[in-house]
């Protein structure tokens, strides 16, 4: 090796700082390339909090085929578009009770220095190499890496300390990760006898295990299934019996190939809950040949918008940039990759169905502020996404802030302390995040029987702002203005 003598400088890739979202978190459920990891089975159906894209890749592996490995969509987004944290990832197997059939292969003498498996997604922790009765040991006798396509590449080590013999045949036993994940695996189940939860049923354990409230839920690609979507928005409406979240759901774009079919697709899916945010279609992103689901983009953008708004979800993610100048989102498309372009009128028509989309208007933007409840409901807190999310945010915060008051003596000191503290706290968010908020205690709501039962009721009014969805400017011709100017002209 040539020596160096002097001072040298090298440059590393810029790492975008993560934007913290406080004690709230996105929960994303899907498939991951965990065949690359040593602890394959420990990663399945186990909610894991990651504070950066790098940490997520290190934990779950990474493969840029976003349709086979949907959790990698969020890893790419949080690295390249919206560097938010934390994100809770739940990797699921292909079915509720997966099995892994062993396969065999052999490498005959003379053994090459490197060997590439023809099968894709060979599971590292379920692969063994033997020469005769000798078990070869990773990092002593061989090393493993994967190419971008998902092939395992084995490099054999020779020399001192290695048991590998290039003149002896190598017997291989291995298993392959099945990436054809089913709806049932995403929806999951809870076994009341064993206490074991799988899939979306794990959402209820995110707060007690990880200490963060799941406020945005998504299952990119899989949420186009009405069964998966229903499971997510049902969870969003009631987590742990106390918290509320918001589910970002994809509508299918296989048969729904034009904007005029979106209304029927939504009706078929049944995405009419105020706790869901339906999106259509898919998107293409820079530097990738794989299709990305708009639900992943929208979920991350919501969290990013909140984080840059004092952690308060009072601003709609609509009309916020998701791609510009060839970076980020570069096209809208169907699931088969066919590119489609919506005009503003067409995108607005999609919005009129209570579905949100993406629009190229001086840069690609998320476009739409309605929940799934629109147009079926006229309740302001249920049809506007930022208003619905503000109600969720206020309720979730109230529970966490005053939980320490539970089981204190039910007396005037307790009542006044909650009323005073809450009114002061809420006043700090006006007028930037809402028009106002006020909490009161009324004796008529709290009869003696309730007090004796240890129950107390408060009433709180809040007034989040609705988004300025339509801004009109009426133009007219002012003849008088013209006449006055022309009358000042002298030749």
Buried (B, 14 or more C-beta within 10 A) or exposed (E): EEEEEEEEEEEEEEEEEBBBBBBBBBBBBBBBBBBBBEEBBEBBBBBBBBBBBBBBBEBBBBBBBBBBBBBBBBBBBBBBBBBBBBBBBBBBBBEBEEEBEEBEBEBEEEBEEEBEBEEBBBBBBBBEBBBEEEEBEBEEBBEBEBEEEBBBEBEBBEEEEBEBBEEBBBBBEBBBBBBEBBBBBBBBBBEEEEEEBBBBBBBBBBBEBBEBBBBBBBBBBBBBBBBBBBBBBBBBBEBBEBBBBBBBBBBBBEEBBEBEBBBEBBEBBBBBBBBBBBBBBBBBBBEBEBBBBBBBBBBBBBBBBBBBBEBBBBBBBBBBBBBBEEBBBBBBBBBEEEEBEBEEEBBBBBBBBBBBBBBBEEBBBBBBBBBBBBEEBEEEBBBBBBBBBBBBBBBBBBBBEBEEBEEEEBEEEBBEEBBEBBBEBBEEBEEEBBEEBBBEBEEEEBEEEEEEEEEBEBEBEBBBBBBEBEEEEEEEEEEEEEEEEEEEEEE
